[in-house]
Amino acid sequence: GQNIDQPTEMTATEGAIVQINCTYQTSGFNGLFWYQQHAGEAPTFLSYNVLDGLEEKGRFSSFLSRSKGYSYLLLKELQMKDSASYLCAALDSNYQLIWGAGTKLIIKP
Amino acid sequence: IAGITQAPTSQILAAGRRMTLRCTQDMRHNAMYWYRQDLGLGLRLIHYSNTAGTTGKGEVPDGYSVSRANTDDFPLTLASAVPSQTSVYFCASSDSAFDGNQPQHFGDGTRLSIL
């Protein structure tokens, strides 16, 4: 079966760095997405990785290892507004997104 | 402002009633999707449309139907609502269903409660 695993909840301190991990098992693979979702709002796109390695976009970076079925989202210089759920999703061989349940990130002052 | 509009924002519905959730996008995206989001679960695909005039079943299609008569609109219909369909429904679109570089963009969602 197809499966995405990510931690349910994480807590970090304002100004610090946090890494949110995601492992995936899909039938075929066409890339890995990260989305941010604030409570009561729509998911918004953060990053897309299809090749191994690190993609940096400002304070956010995303890493992919296809051989390990593993990705992480790295958030630097955490701000209170980064408190949200972070959704990992893998694009399978049918180009359908398989979604994880999301990681709720709590930022403390 | 370009984007996806969903209506209604929220709805309370009696079981057995028919309900259509509306979704309109003005980005001229080819592909559109309907998801449901339930606490503790990932987004689950209900139905999708890769291009106007075509639709397909996702992971959880039972009890739902869709149509794609034109590029902009993708309504989702619950023929006879049941309490297990209580959820938050998100409509999304992307420029291409077959290009990972074209991420999905989401509407603000419809909160549906079936009593």
Interface residues (C-beta under 8 A of the other chain):
Chain A: I4 N30 G31 F33 E41 A42 P43 T44 F45 Y48 V50 L87 A89 L91 Y95 Q96 L97 I98 W99 G100 A101 G102
Chain B: G40 L41 G42 L43 R44 L45 Y48 G58 E59 F90 A97 F98 G100 N101 P103 Q104 H105 F106 G107 D108 G109
